[in-house]
Amino acid sequence: MKLRLLIIVTLLAPLSSAAQFARLRNQPLYDKSGLHFGFHIGINNYDFSMDLKDLSEVSNIFGVESEALPGYNINIISNLRLTEHLDLRFTPGFAATVR
């Protein structure tokens, strides 16, 4: 008897559940706009390394060494809405660091 009740509850439970509900959207007129702009600010760590081979036979080749140096970058974000589920995003940027 308990097994039948468990099977019935297991089979009928998904019928009464719902995964997604309609919800109130935040700024619906802004979301429908076709073109959006924004910016992105970040930090970076400029570190360059080379895997040098034995250069003792060649006299005119020199090795390169560098240390890790901090920097920053600024990007402009341009977003063009093509369809409801497809956007075209362009992010040109500027990165500054010390060498």
C-alpha positions as CSV (number, residue, x, y, z in Angstrom):
1,M,0.0,0.0,0.0
2,K,2.8,2.4,0.9
3,L,4.6,1.5,-2.3
4,R,1.6,2.3,-4.4
5,L,1.1,5.7,-2.7
6,L,4.8,6.5,-3.2
7,I,4.5,5.7,-6.9
8,I,1.4,7.7,-7.4
9,V,2.9,10.8,-5.6
10,T,6.1,10.4,-7.6
11,L,4.2,10.3,-10.9
12,L,1.7,13.2,-10.0
13,A,4.2,15.6,-8.4
14,P,5.7,16.9,-11.7
15,L,2.2,17.8,-13.0
16,S,1.7,20.4,-10.3
17,S,5.2,21.9,-10.4
18,A,6.4,24.8,-12.6
19,A,9.9,25.7,-13.3
20,Q,9.5,29.3,-14.5
21,F,7.0,32.0,-13.7
22,A,6.3,35.2,-15.4
23,R,8.1,38.0,-13.5
24,L,8.2,41.7,-13.5
25,R,11.0,43.0,-15.7
26,N,13.4,45.8,-14.5
27,Q,13.2,48.8,-16.9
28,P,11.4,47.0,-19.8
29,L,11.7,50.1,-22.1
30,Y,15.4,50.3,-21.6
31,D,15.8,46.6,-22.4
32,K,14.0,47.0,-25.7
33,S,16.3,49.7,-26.8
34,G,18.5,48.8,-29.8
35,L,21.8,50.4,-28.8
36,H,23.5,50.4,-25.4
37,F,26.9,51.8,-24.3
38,G,29.0,51.2,-21.3
39,F,32.6,50.9,-20.0
40,H,34.9,48.4,-18.4
41,I,37.9,49.2,-16.2
42,G,40.4,46.6,-15.2
43,I,43.9,45.9,-14.0
44,N,46.5,43.7,-15.7
45,N,49.9,42.3,-14.9
46,Y,52.3,42.6,-17.9
47,D,54.7,39.7,-17.8
48,F,56.7,38.5,-20.8
49,S,58.8,35.4,-20.8
50,M,60.7,33.5,-23.4
51,D,61.9,29.9,-23.5
52,L,65.5,30.4,-24.6
53,K,67.6,27.6,-26.2
54,D,71.3,27.3,-26.1
55,L,72.6,30.5,-27.9
56,S,76.3,30.0,-27.2
57,E,77.1,29.1,-30.8
58,V,75.5,32.3,-32.2
59,S,77.2,35.5,-31.1
60,N,74.8,38.1,-32.4
61,I,71.6,36.9,-30.6
62,F,70.8,38.2,-27.2
63,G,68.2,37.0,-24.6
64,V,65.3,39.0,-23.3
65,E,64.4,39.2,-19.6
66,S,61.5,41.2,-18.1
67,E,59.8,41.6,-14.8
68,A,56.1,41.5,-14.0
69,L,54.7,45.1,-14.0
70,P,51.2,46.3,-13.2
71,G,49.0,48.3,-15.5
72,Y,45.4,49.2,-16.2
73,N,42.9,49.0,-19.1
74,I,39.8,50.9,-20.1
75,N,37.3,49.5,-22.6
76,I,34.2,51.0,-24.2
77,I,31.4,48.5,-24.6
78,S,28.9,49.0,-27.5
79,N,26.0,46.6,-27.7
80,L,23.7,46.5,-30.8
81,R,20.6,44.4,-30.3
82,L,19.9,42.4,-33.6
83,T,17.0,40.2,-32.4
84,E,15.5,39.4,-29.0
85,H,18.1,36.7,-28.3
86,L,21.1,37.9,-30.5
87,D,23.4,40.9,-29.8
88,L,26.4,42.3,-31.5
89,R,29.0,43.6,-29.0
90,F,32.0,45.7,-29.9
91,T,34.6,46.4,-27.2
92,P,37.6,48.6,-28.2
93,G,40.0,49.3,-25.4
94,F,43.2,51.0,-24.2
95,A,45.8,49.2,-22.1
96,A,48.5,51.1,-20.3
97,T,51.5,49.6,-18.5
98,V,55.2,50.4,-17.7
99,R,57.9,48.7,-19.7
